[in-house]
Amino acid sequence: MNLTSEGSDPNSDLIFVNFNQDCSSLAVGTKKGYKLFSLSAIEKLDKIYEQDNEDICIVERLFSSSLVAVVSLTSPRKLKVCHFKKGTEICNYSYSNSILAVKLNRLRLIVCLEESLYIHNIRDMKVLHTIRDTPPNPVGLCALSINNDNSYLAYPGSNQIGEVQIFDTVNLRAVTMIPAHDNPLAAMSFSSHGEMIATASEKGTVIRVFKVPDGCKIFEFRRGVKRCVQISCLAFSTDGLYLCSSSNTETVHIFKLENTKDKPQEESHGWMDYLSQAVKSSATYLPSQVSDMLKQGRALATARLPNSGLKNICALSMIQKMPRLLVASQDGFLYIYNMDPVEGGECTLLKQHKLDGSLECIQNEESSVHHDGPLVQPGGVASYANTVRQHDDGSPDSSPGKHLPLTPEWGAESFANVLRRAGGPQGALFTPSDVVGDHNSVEVMDGNVHRYMKHHPGAARRILDTEVHYFINFLINY
């Protein structure tokens, strides 16, 4: 991913960063050259190779081989394919316009220009096919499956709406067109087996997953309801069970790809479970846009970055036999998070390394006792639990619950702050004193609600009907 943009730090040498196809290494392009790092451990970034004689805006490594494809800022129309261990250039090709993206698998090398794509045989680098007159694609958005049996290429079929064109790079034929979104595409990615493709539009609120090659939609996730969110990266886990998404916000989302009909039904234990059941039962008479929203999947886990408004790229990988979330950001750091694949929740930040390869790294102070703890940074984002349980001065919240005023200006605030101002979750959803009692603890309140609903089902349903109305209005106006 090209990290240069308006507002980026002019003193930064970073130009490009990307993970290789199996997330075993990281490539970093700078104004001075490029570097390759191994991702086999979380303790440090092991530098594999460094070249420092020209400014590199694209560098792509083929799996764990010695083959790399590089493009420099001084010669943006020329692609060089090199054997970095031998320090030799294998070949180079020049194109009619600037190269915007390069994609590799073990069979093909794809060069993406603004209005054309070149498909090379990676064994001899001969051009096998050229897709010309594609819709304007100024950012070089495209995706290539890494699987030899399903070596598909995806690119935008329109610059007005979110159409995805799927092309078979082995048989050199168009496969299908997927009408993925109403707005132009912003990101897309294939699963490792090439049997699924994830897409997101410039609107940035909904992520969809389609089956390849038939184009049937199999999953739909809601990243959020805020507008003007630019999704910069989508990435599947190697096993195809998880999908991560990063954007220009400080939150990285991880979704689990499972069908709700295949998921075992669990007994309701809390007030959010009751609320969800009430909302689902009311979906038949809700507006279609609201009912569609309620049917969309939500994130299994999230990770918090220290900054927002920056470009970044994410990946899910197994490192030291543990699932990890990796985020390389425009701020010059690689963030490594621990992820719970079962329970999800907030991911723990384990380490962060500088992308320039220097030994400076920030880690959890408790790491010496082999315990994964969160890395707390000054000015970081407060956790949801702490936000809803404390006042601005840090004192415990003992105010009685009160309903949320659904005013338009609240759309600019975070949901956690809205709940905090309203007295926490108990204020946002339930007001009867016989439900919440005299407790401010979310856990205690949750137990009270569970017992109240069990013994007073009629009254509890009336409460839910009222609160569902407030909740849906909040969703629409937020």
C-alpha positions in Angstrom: 0.0 0.0 0.0 1.2 3.5 -0.9 1.4 5.5 2.3 1.9 8.9 0.8 -1.1 11.2 0.9 -2.1 14.8 1.6 -1.4 15.7 5.2 1.3 12.9 5.6 4.5 13.8 7.4 6.9 15.4 4.9 9.8 14.3 7.0 8.9 10.6 6.9 10.8 8.4 4.5 8.0 5.8 4.3 6.4 5.4 0.9 5.1 1.9 0.7 4.3 -1.1 3.0 2.8 -4.5 2.4 2.7 -8.1 3.7 3.6 -10.9 1.3 1.1 -13.5 0.3 1.3 -15.8 3.3 2.1 -12.9 5.8 5.5 -14.4 6.6 7.3 -11.2 5.7 6.8 -7.5 5.5 8.1 -5.3 2.7 8.8 -1.6 3.3 9.6 0.9 0.6 11.2 4.3 1.5 12.8 7.3 -0.1 16.2 5.6 0.3 15.4 2.1 -0.9 13.5 -0.9 0.5 13.7 -3.5 3.3 12.3 -6.9 3.9 11.5 -8.2 7.4 10.6 -11.6 8.7 7.4 -12.0 10.8 8.3 -15.3 12.5 8.3 -13.8 16.0 6.7 -10.9 17.8 9.7 -9.9 19.9 11.5 -8.2 17.1 11.5 -7.6 13.3 14.3 -9.6 11.7 15.7 -7.8 8.7 16.1 -10.1 5.8 17.4 -7.7 3.2 18.0 -4.0 2.6 18.6 -2.0 -0.5 19.4 1.7 -0.3 20.2 3.2 -3.6 16.8 4.5 -4.9 13.4 5.6 -3.8 11.0 2.7 -3.9 7.2 3.2 -4.2 6.2 -0.5 -4.8 7.9 -3.6 -3.5 6.3 -7.0 -3.7 7.9 -10.3 -2.6 6.8 -13.7 -3.9 6.0 -15.7 -0.8 9.3 -16.6 1.0 11.3 -16.7 -2.2 14.1 -14.4 -3.3 12.0 -12.9 -6.1 10.8 -9.3 -5.7 9.1 -6.9 -8.0 10.0 -3.2 -7.5 9.0 0.2 -8.9 10.8 3.4 -8.1 9.5 7.0 -7.9 12.2 8.1 -10.3 11.0 5.6 -12.9 7.3 5.0 -12.1 6.6 3.3 -15.5 9.4 0.7 -15.2 9.0 -2.6 -13.3 12.1 -4.4 -12.2 12.1 -8.1 -11.2 15.1 -8.9 -9.0 16.7 -11.8 -7.2 17.5 -10.0 -3.9 19.8 -12.6 -2.4 22.0 -12.6 -5.4 21.6 -8.9 -5.9 20.8 -9.3 -9.6 18.1 -7.9 -11.8 16.3 -10.7 -13.7 14.4 -8.5 -16.1 12.6 -5.1 -16.5 9.5 -3.9 -18.4 8.4 -0.4 -19.3 4.7 0.5 -19.6 2.8 3.4 -21.2 1.7 4.9 -17.9 2.7 4.9 -14.2 2.5 1.5 -12.4 -0.1 1.8 -9.6 0.0 -1.8 -8.3 1.8 -5.1 -8.7 0.3 -8.5 -7.6 2.1 -11.8 -7.5 1.3 -15.5 -7.2 3.2 -18.6 -8.2 1.8 -18.5 -11.7 1.1 -14.9 -12.6 2.4 -11.4 -12.2 -0.2 -8.6 -12.6 0.7 -5.0 -13.4 -2.1 -2.5 -12.9 -2.2 0.9 -14.7 -5.0 3.4 -14.4 -6.9 2.0 -17.4 -5.3 -1.3 -18.2 -4.0 -4.5 -16.6 -1.1 -6.7 -17.8 -1.0 -10.4 -17.1 2.5 -11.9 -17.1 3.6 -15.5 -16.9 5.9 -15.4 -13.8 8.2 -18.1 -15.1 9.5 -16.2 -18.2 7.7 -12.8 -17.6 6.1 -12.9 -21.1 2.9 -10.9 -21.4 0.0 -13.4 -21.8 -2.9 -11.0 -21.9 -3.8 -7.4 -21.6 -7.1 -6.1 -20.3 -7.5 -2.7 -21.9 -9.9 0.2 -21.4 -10.9 -0.6 -17.9 -12.8 2.1 -16.0 -10.5 4.8 -14.5 -8.8 3.2 -11.5 -6.5 6.0 -10.1 -5.5 4.1 -7.0 -4.7 0.8 -8.7 -7.3 -1.2 -6.9 -7.1 -4.9 -7.7 -6.7 -8.3 -6.1 -5.1 -11.5 -7.1 -5.9 -14.9 -5.6 -2.7 -16.7 -4.4 -4.1 -20.2 -5.1 -2.9 -21.9 -8.3 -6.2 -23.7 -8.9 -8.3 -20.6 -8.5 -5.9 -17.9 -9.9 -8.5 -15.2 -10.2 -7.9 -11.5 -10.8 -10.5 -8.9 -9.5 -10.7 -5.3 -10.5 -13.4 -2.6 -10.5 -15.9 -2.8 -13.3 -17.1 0.7 -12.9 -16.0 4.0 -11.3 -19.6 4.9 -10.5 -20.9 1.9 -8.7 -19.3 -1.1 -6.9 -19.0 -3.7 -9.6 -16.3 -6.3 -9.3 -15.0 -8.0 -12.5 -13.5 -11.5 -12.0 -11.0 -12.7 -14.5 -9.4 -16.2 -14.8 -5.7 -15.6 -15.2 -4.9 -19.2 -16.2 -7.5 -19.7 -18.9 -7.4 -16.0 -19.7 -11.2 -15.4 -19.8 -13.7 -13.2 -18.0 -15.6 -15.2 -15.3 -18.3 -13.1 -13.8 -19.3 -9.6 -12.7 -20.5 -9.1 -9.1 -22.7 -6.1 -8.4 -21.3 -5.7 -4.9 -22.2 -2.2 -3.8 -24.1 0.9 -4.8 -21.0 3.1 -4.3 -17.6 2.7 -6.0 -15.2 0.1 -4.6 -12.6 1.0 -1.9 -11.1 -2.3 -1.0 -11.3 -6.0 -1.9 -9.4 -9.2 -1.1 -9.5 -12.9 -2.0 -9.3 -15.7 0.6 -6.2 -17.9 0.4 -8.1 -20.6 -1.5 -9.5 -18.2 -4.0 -13.1 -19.3 -3.2 -14.3 -16.1 -1.5 -13.8 -12.4 -2.2 -14.5 -9.6 0.4 -15.4 -6.1 -0.8 -16.1 -2.7 0.7 -17.3 0.5 -1.0 -16.2 4.1 -0.5 -19.1 4.6 1.9 -17.3 2.2 4.2 -20.2 1.0 6.4 -20.9 -2.5 5.0 -18.5 -5.3 4.1 -19.7 -8.1 1.9 -18.3 -11.5 1.1 -19.1 -13.3 -2.2 -18.5 -16.8 -3.3 -16.2 -17.2 -6.3 -16.7 -17.9 -9.2 -20.5 -17.7 -9.1 -20.7 -14.4 -7.3 -23.3 -15.4 -4.7 -23.3 -13.2 -1.5 -22.6 -15.4 1.5 -21.8 -12.9 4.3 -22.6 -9.3 5.1 -21.1 -7.4 7.9 -21.7 -3.9 9.3 -18.4 -2.1 10.1 -20.3 0.8 11.6 -22.8 3.5 11.0 -20.6 6.5 10.8 -20.2 8.0 7.3 -17.0 9.2 5.5 -15.0 6.2 6.6 -12.4 5.1 4.2 -11.7 1.3 4.4 -8.1 0.9 3.4 -7.6 -2.9 3.7 -9.5 -6.2 3.9 -7.7 -9.4 4.7 -8.7 -13.0 5.3 -7.1 -15.4 7.7 -5.2 -18.3 6.1 -8.0 -20.7 7.1 -10.7 -18.4 5.7 -12.6 -18.3 9.0 -11.9 -14.7 9.8 -11.8 -11.4 8.0 -10.2 -8.2 9.2 -10.8 -4.6 8.1 -8.9 -1.4 8.7 -9.8 2.1 7.9 -9.0 5.8 8.6 -10.5 5.4 12.0 -8.6 4.1 15.1 -10.6 0.8 15.1 -9.6 -2.4 13.3 -12.5 -4.9 13.0 -12.3 -8.7 12.9 -15.3 -10.7 11.7 -16.0 -14.4 12.0 -17.3 -16.1 8.9 -20.0 -18.4 10.1 -23.6 -18.9 9.2 -26.1 -18.1 12.0 -28.1 -21.2 11.0 -25.1 -23.3 11.7 -24.3 -21.6 15.0 -25.7 -23.5 18.0 -28.4 -21.5 19.9 -27.3 -20.3 23.3 -29.4 -19.4 26.2 -30.0 -15.7 26.7 -28.0 -14.5 29.7 -28.1 -10.7 29.6 -30.1 -7.6 28.8 -28.4 -7.2 25.4 -29.6 -10.7 24.5 -33.1 -9.8 25.4 -32.9 -6.6 23.5 -31.5 -8.4 20.4 -34.4 -10.9 20.6 -36.9 -8.2 20.8 -35.4 -6.3 17.9 -35.3 -9.4 15.7 -38.9 -10.2 16.5 -39.9 -6.7 15.5 -37.9 -6.7 12.3 -41.0 -7.7 10.2 -42.7 -4.4 10.7 -39.6 -2.2 10.7 -38.4 -0.2 7.6 -36.4 -2.3 5.2 -33.2 -0.3 5.7 -33.4 -0.9 9.5 -34.3 -4.6 9.3 -31.4 -5.1 6.8 -29.1 -3.4 9.2 -30.2 -5.6 12.1 -29.5 -8.8 10.0 -25.9 -7.8 9.3 -23.2 -9.4 11.2 -21.1 -7.5 13.7 -17.4 -7.7 14.6 -16.2 -10.6 16.7 -13.2 -8.6 17.9 -11.8 -5.1 17.6 -8.3 -3.6 18.0 -7.6 0.1 18.9 -4.8 2.0 17.2 -3.3 5.0 18.9 -4.1 7.3 16.0 -6.9 7.9 13.5 -6.9 9.5 10.1 -3.9 7.5 8.8 -3.5 4.9 6.1 -2.8 1.4 7.3 -2.8 -2.2 6.2 -3.9 -5.2 8.3 -3.4 -9.0 8.2 -4.3 -12.1 10.2 -1.5 -14.5 10.8 -0.3 -17.4 12.9 2.9 -16.4 14.7 4.5 -18.7 17.2 1.4 -20.9 16.9 -1.0 -18.1 18.1 -3.4 -16.0 16.0 -2.2 -12.5 15.7 -3.5 -9.3 14.1 -0.9 -7.2 12.4 -1.3 -3.6 11.4 1.3 -1.6 9.6 0.5 2.1 9.8 1.4 5.4 8.2 2.7 6.6 11.5 5.8 4.3 11.0 4.9 1.4 13.3 3.9 -2.2 13.0 1.4 -3.1 15.7 1.0 -6.7 16.8 -2.1 -7.8 18.6 -3.2 -10.9 20.4 -6.6 -12.2 19.2 -9.0 -14.6 21.0 -10.6 -16.6 18.1 -13.4 -17.9 20.3 -14.5 -15.1 22.6 -13.3 -12.2 20.5 -13.6 -8.8 22.3 -10.9 -6.2 22.6 -7.6 -7.4 21.1 -4.5 -7.0 23.3 -1.6 -5.0 21.9 1.5 -7.0 22.5 4.3 -5.2 20.6 4.9 -2.3 18.3 8.0 -2.1 16.1 9.3 0.8 14.0 9.0 0.1 10.3 12.5 1.6 9.7 13.9 -1.5 11.3 15.5 0.3 14.3 15.6 -1.6 17.6 13.4 0.8 19.4 10.2 -1.0 20.3 7.5 -0.4 22.8 6.1 -3.4 24.7 4.0 -4.3 27.7 5.9 -3.9 30.9 4.5 -7.2 32.1 5.8 -9.1 29.1 8.8 -10.3 31.2 6.4 -12.6 33.1 5.0 -14.0 29.9 1.6 -12.4 30.3 -0.2 -10.7 27.4 -1.4 -7.4 28.8 -2.7 -4.3 27.0 -0.3 -1.6 26.0 -1.6 1.7 27.4 -0.5 4.8 25.6 -0.9 8.4 26.6 -3.8 9.9 24.8 -5.0 6.6 23.7 -8.7 5.6 23.2 -10.4 4.8 26.5 -12.0 1.4 26.8 -15.8 1.1 26.6 -16.2 -0.2 30.1 -14.2 2.6 31.6 -16.0 5.2 29.6 -19.5 4.1 30.7 -18.6 3.6 34.3 -16.7 6.9 35.0 -17.4 10.6 34.9 -15.0 13.0 33.2 -13.1 13.5 36.5 -12.7 9.7 36.8 -15.1 9.3 39.7 -17.6 6.4 39.6 -20.9 7.1 37.9 -23.7 7.0 40.5 -26.3 9.1 38.6 -29.7 7.5 38.0 -30.5 6.2 34.6 -32.1 8.4 32.0 -33.2 8.0 28.4 -30.9 9.1 25.5 -32.0 12.4 23.9 -32.0 11.6 20.2 -30.6 14.9 18.9 -28.9 15.1 15.6 -25.8 16.7 17.0 -25.0 13.5 18.9 -24.0 11.9 15.6 -20.6 13.4 16.0 -20.0 11.7 19.3 -18.8 8.2 20.0 -21.4 5.7 21.2 -19.5 5.2 24.5 -19.6 8.9 25.2 -23.3 9.0 24.5 -23.9 6.2 27.0 -21.6 7.8 29.6 -23.4 11.1 29.4 -26.7 9.3 29.8 -25.6 7.4 32.9 -24.2 4.2 31.4 -25.9 1.3 29.7 -28.4 1.0 32.5 -29.5 4.6 31.8 -29.6 4.1 28.1 -31.9 1.1 28.2 -33.7 0.5 31.5 -35.1 3.0 34.0 -37.4 1.0 36.5 -35.7 0.9 39.9 -36.9 -2.7 40.4 -34.8 -3.7 37.4 -31.6 -1.8 38.0 -31.8 -1.5 41.8 -29.2 0.5 43.6 -26.3 -0.9 41.7 -24.0 0.9 39.2 -22.1 -2.3 38.2 -23.0 -3.4 34.7 -22.6 -7.0 35.7 -24.9 -6.7 38.7 -27.4 -4.8 36.7 -27.3 -7.5 34.0 -28.2 -10.2 36.6 -31.0 -8.0 38.0 -32.5 -7.6 34.5 -32.2 -11.4 33.9 -34.1 -12.2 37.1 -36.7 -9.4 36.5 -37.5 -10.6 33.0 -37.7 -14.2 34.2 -40.3 -13.4 36.9 -42.1 -10.5 35.1 -42.2 -11.5 31.4 -45.1 -9.2 30.5 -43.6 -6.1 32.1 -40.2 -6.9 30.7 -41.6 -7.1 27.2 -43.3 -3.7 27.5 -40.0 -2.3 28.6 -38.2 -3.8 25.7 -40.9 -2.6 23.2 -40.4 0.9 24.4 -36.6 0.7 24.5 -36.4 -0.9 21.1 -38.1 2.2 19.7 -35.4 4.4 21.3 -32.6 2.1 20.2 -33.8 2.0 16.6 -34.2 5.8 16.5 -30.7 6.1 17.8 -29.4 3.8 15.1 -31.1 5.8 12.4 -30.1 9.2 13.7 -26.5 8.3 14.7 
